[in-house]
């Protein structure tokens, strides 16, 4: 009789261990699936777009550094841009910058369920407001009104880059951990 009780107890313990291990593995797989979606649909594209935008803006600033002092007319503290320089700015905004920041905003709006945070971070709200400011300006430019050239909400370039880079790196680290691999130091 004791052998039967021990056998039943061991079988029950084995069943519980198998059950709880299955639950743990399912939770881990679900977490990995979410992290993969966060990386592929939200933080990966956001990171790529912020890096692209930063590099293109830097190229624009170098391209427009045509003044004798070597500074761009769009750098802080210099002489205001000429009408020709503002026309160049409008061209870059409408063909390069606005499509890129719109894509960033669209990721935030359409994929907010993939945010790591419980609330939408302020930097992403600032991004969205900045885009809206340029969208109204683009409409004004289209009808020939070139009196304004900058969004009323400043682009949070540094904060957005830092946010996207850190979130991407943290999720890549978590993904690696969930896959049972440890990332080497220094790899993004």
N, C-alpha and C positions, 0 to 999 in steps of 0.2 A: 504494500500500500504506500509506503514511503517513497518507493521508487516511482510510482505512478504520480504522486504529488510533485516530486522533484521534476519529473519529465514534463508535466503540465506547466509548472512554474517556469521552467527553462524555455519551453515553447512560447509561453506568454511574454516573457522578457524578450525573447528573440523577435517576436511579432512587434512588440513596442519599439524595440531598437530599429527594426526595419521600417516601421511606420514613421518614426521621428526622423530617421535619416532621409527617407523619401520626401518628407515635408521640407527639410533643410535644403536638399538638392533642388527641389522645385522652386523654393524661394530664391536660391542662388541663381538659378537659370532665369527666373523672371527679372531679377535685378540686372543680370548681364544683358538681357534683352532690352531693358529700359536704357541702360547706359549706352548700349550700341545705338539705339534710336536717338538719344540725346546727342551723341557724337556725330552721327550721320546726318541728322535732320536739323539740328539747332546749333550746337556749339562749334562743330567743324566748319559749316558754311559761314557762321558769324565770324569765326576766327580768320578764315581765309579772306573774307570780304574786308575786314578791318585792316588786315595786313596789306592787302591790295590797295585799298583806299589810301593808307598812309604812304605807301611807296609812290603811288601816282600823284598824290598831293605834293610830295617832296620833289618829284620830277617837274611838276607844274611850277613850283616855286623857283627851281633852278632854271627852267625854261624862260621864266618871266624876269629873271634877274638881269635885265638889260640896261639898267641905269648906270651912269658913270661910277657910282659908288659900289656897284655890283649887287645891290640889294633889289629884291623884288618889290614892285609897287604895292604888293599885298602884304608885305611884312609890316609888323607893328612899328609905329614911330617914324615912318618916313613920309615923304610927300604923297598926297593922295594920287590915286591912279588917274591917268588921262582917259578920255573917251575911248580911244583905241584900246587901251589896256583893259578897260571895263568890258568892251565888246569881246575881247579874248577871254575874260573871266566868264562871261555869260555863255560863251561857246563851251568852255570846259565844264561848267556847271551842268548845262543841259545835256551834254553828250557823254560825260564821264562821271562826275561826282554824284549828280542826282540819281542816275540809274543805280549806282552802287549803294548809296545810302538808302534808297528805296528798297532795294533787295534786302538790306539789313533789317529795315523796319518791317518788311513783309514777313521775314522769319519770325520776328518777335510777335507779331500779331497773329500769324497763322499757326505757330508752333509753341505758343505759351504754355501748353500743357507739359512740355518737356523741360521747363525751367527747373533748375536745381533748388531754387528758393521757393518759399511759400508765397511770397509777394513778388510782383514785378519790380526788379531793382530800379532805383532812381535813374541810373545811367541809361537804361533802356527807354524809360519814359522821356528823358531828355533827347535821346536819339529820335524818337517818334515825333516829338514836338519840332525838332530842328527840320526834319523832312517836310512836315506840314508847312513850315515857314517858307521853305524853298518852293514848294508846290504852288503856293499862291503867287510867289514872285515869278515863277516860270509862266504862269497864266498872264500876269501883267506884262512880262516881256513879249509874249506872243501877240498881245494886242498893241505893242509899240510903246508901252510905258516902261522906260528904263530909269526911273528915278531912284529905285531901291536896288541894292545889289547883294545884300546879306540877310540871312534869316534873323528874325528877332531873337531866336533861341540859338545860342552858340553851340557848335558841334563839340561834344565831349570826347575829343580824339584820344587823349591820354588815358582817361578813365575807362573808355570803351575798350581800348586796346588791352589795358591791364586786366579788365574783367574777362574778356574773351580768352586771352592767353592763359590766365590762371584757371578758369573753369575748364578749358580744354585739357590742360595738363593734369588737373585733378581727376577728371573723368578718364583720361587715358591711363592714369595710375590705377584707378579703381578697376577699370576693364582688365588691365594686366593682372591684377590681384585675383579677380574673379576667374580668370582663365588659368590661374595657378602659376603665373610667371611673375617674376620680379623684374622691374625695369632697371637697367643700368643707370647709374648716376650720370647726369649730363645729357641724357636723351630727352628730347621734347615729348 
